[in-house]
Structures are given as C-alpha cells and as structure tokens.
Amino acid sequence: MKILIIGGHGTIGKTVASYFKDNNDLIIAGRTKGDVLVDIADSKSITSMFEKTGKVDAIICIAGEAKWDNFKDLTEDDYYIGIKSKLMGQVNLVRIGKDYLNPKGSITLSTGILADDPVIKTTSASMVNGGIHSFVQAVALEIENQIRVNVVSSGMVEDAYEKYKDYFPGHNPIPMQKVINGYVRSVNGKGNGEVIRIYD
C-alpha cells in the first residue's frame, strides 16, 4: 500500500512509521520535516500536500496541537489553536483527502484518553478530542467509495511517560506496541467509524 503518515517524525508517529515501512510505500509528512511539508491548520497547505503525493491507499494523521492551561486562563484564541489544528486540521484531512484516496482506502485520525478521562489543564484538548470522536462516527455514515474513517485514541504512551506523568497521576503508561496495533487495526482491518480506544 501507499501510505501517507502525517506526523511521522513525532513520538508515536515515528514508531508507527517504523512498523508500516517494511511492507508498504510510505510518505512522511510534517510541519518542519518529511518527504512533504504540511501545516494541517491550513487547508491550502493540505491541498498542496495531496497535489504532491497523488493518490494514496491510506492516510494516517498523528498530528495536531491544542493549548494546555488552567481553564481560568484560557482565552478564546487559546481554544482556537486546538480547533484550527487538531480538530479542523483532521476534519480537513478527511474532507480534502477523500478525493486523493483510492477506492476502499482508509483514513486514521488520532486523539487521546482526554476525550473520555480528562485531567486538569486539558479543557481545550479534551473538547477537541471529543469532537473528533463524534465527527468520525458521523462521517463514516456518509463517506463514499467504500472509504473507511477511524480514530485511534490512546492513553499516555510509555515513550512520553516521563514528560507527562505529573499530569496523569495513577494512569498506566501504554506500551508502544499496543498503540501500533491500534493503527494496524484501523488500516488493515475492516472497521469504519470506530473509536479505537487503547487505555490500558
């Protein structure tokens, strides 16, 4: 398969890319480095990326940002960071990317445990993740050409444990192999409209 991985150099992205590279033709996209550059907060940048990649069989997005801060300190503009990047960025990848997918292709988005089990300072990020879950379930009812759309929602991964452990007291770090399996299930399986939760 020809697979486009957006965010393929990140903590999770590089591990997922390492798994898929053996038997597939990978294109890695990122904001600052990769085979092709893209800013998912900009729909024109997304279109330009797909013009360069041409048709693909699968799209995996492991990118998108949102502001973490105390609720009392979050401004309207702070919320728009997550809305424009992680939420609308991934929505636009589906909206635009469907036209660059071969029939029966798949799109895999990424969120996280905050959609279901938020912690402090994550009002914006939790809101965005929950919105993506609802979007995926709804768009799967209408998307054409037998394209499948799923989302992988992971807990705090082992590789990020030291950085984020203070935010997630008592949470079990998720082995990277379990996270990889979520993306494999989405790309190689038959599910559509699924929120693939990997929380323990």
C-alpha positions, 0 to 999 in steps of 0.5 A: 500500500501507499501510505501517507503518515502525517506526523511521522517524525513525532513520538508515536508517529515515528514508531508507527512509521517504523512498523508500516515501512517494511511492507508498504510505500510510505510518505512522511509528512510534517510541519518542519520535516518529511518527504512533504511539508504540511501545516494541517491548520491550513487547508491550502497547505493540505491541498498542496500536500495531496497535489504532491503525493497523488493518490494514496491507499491510506492516510494516517494523521498523528498530528495536531496541537491544542493549548494546555492551561488552567481553564481560568486562563484560557482565552478564546484564541487559546481554544482556537489553536486546538480547533484550527489544528487538531480538530479542523486540521483532521476534519480537513484531512478527511474532507480534502483527502477523500478525493486523493484516496483510492477506492476502499482506502482508509483514513486514521485520525488520532486523539487521546484518553482526554476525550473520555478521562480528562485531567486538569489543564486539558479543557481545550484538548479534551473538547477537541478530542471529543469532537473528533470522536463524534465527527468520525462516527458521523462521517463514516455514515456518509463517506463514499467509495467504500472509504473507511474513517477511524480514530485511534485514541490512546492513553499516555504512551510509555515513550512520553511517560516521563514528560507527562506523568505529573499530569496523569497521576495513577494512569498506566503508561501504554506500551508502544506496541499496543498503540501500533496495533491500534493503527494496524487495526484501523488500516488493515482491518475492516472497521469504519467509524470506530473509536479505537480506544487503547487505555490500558 
